[in-house]
Amino acid sequence: MTIASSMEEAGFRPASRIASIGVSQILEIGRKAASLKAEGKPVIVLGAGEPDFDTPTTIKDAAKAAIDRGETKYTALDGTPALKRAIVEKFRRENGVDYTTDEVTVATGAKQILFNAFMASLDPGDEVIIPTPFWTSYSDIVEICGGVPVLVPCDGAAGFRLKADQLERAITPRTRWVLLNSPSNPSGAAYSAEDYRPLLDTLLRHPQVWLMVDDMYEHIVYDGFDFVTPAALEPRLKSRILTINGVSKAYAMTGWRIGYAGGPRDLIKAMAVVQSQSTSCPSSVSQAAALAALTGPQGILAERRESFRERRDLVVKALNEIAGLNCRVPEGAFYAFAGCAGMIGRIKPDGASIASDRDFTDYLLDSAHVAVVPGSAFGLSPYFRISYATAKSELEEALDRIAEACGRLRR
Ligand code: PMP
């Protein structure tokens, strides 16, 4: 065989580090919804993880001004000095945590922060404890970085929150990190100071285990929920906590791609090494926009929170009125995570039975033209997630259709 023909026949072989990572169910459902839409079906998509609001005008203006000033070049590797100072000030003002500018880092979205952190810290076989349900990217990023996700189921009865005895049991000599997300995507559950306390006490007894917290939805909390972050609650752990945040959800800036974190200097430095060989720096213009977001008027946060709360109430009430579904009232984020155990085993009009949450969400898409995401995508079944960052009229229509479709299922 010639070298040329052997090359032709070889085809593409994915690297082993990504071979076990499947296509996201969320993407698959999105594709199916798009093709139904293209056929002219009136599909309502409640799958998106982004606010439906536009980025505030003051933030857009700051980006335009940055372009006009010529801020269109590479910036400092992990954030402009001005943005880093604003982040230090944000952590102090909103969270009561003191970081210095060399203890904060900026990246192309919180997603890249997670990637940099795991890439910089995991050796093959190192374990990361992730309570389920979890944002789908967590386990995939851990795997790409050579780590082993250790999934710990936390169902609705436990408020979708990890408990100290579960954490204790999950810790092994290979545990490097525990990853907590409050409020959570997909469950909307949040940890109060009382919820965090026993977990932090457990971590104090295991000095080799570090804590990564994803505070992305910090500003989207309801009913006076008092948001807290572990680095503020337990100063003795601060030297092994990475506090992740970003502007995507709070300021409706998903497309600008700016996330940031505060943590111990050596970790932050190692994350910069990873970033230096991937993106070199976050976008200069987006950093100017993020600076305006963090230092500008903050009234928008409360306004939008109120609008999300109205929609949360509407969605949770409607879901709980459907026999066979139940939905815990989430403390935050813009997701409702409903249990659908009551639908498993029911018979569809075509005679087939619903065997899983994925079957149920496929049925809702096919028969009610409503796209939602099954719990299996987030590591916990049988549940499904509705993103309510959508106009109220669409939500009402979608919930009517879901109720009707559920009514057509036979026992
Ligand atoms: N964390 C959580 C919990 C999220 O839901 C998301 C976005 N879906 C992110 C992090 C990533 O946000 P970004 O990369 O846009 O900053």
Boltz pocket constraint, residues with backbone or C-beta under 6 A from the ligand:
constraints:
  - pocket:
      binder: B
      contacts: [[A, 49], [A, 108], [A, 109], [A, 110], [A, 111], [A, 112], [A, 135], [A, 181], [A, 183], [A, 184], [A, 185], [A, 214], [A, 216], [A, 245], [A, 246], [A, 247], [A, 248], [A, 254], [A, 257], [A, 258], [A, 259]]
      max_distance: 6.0
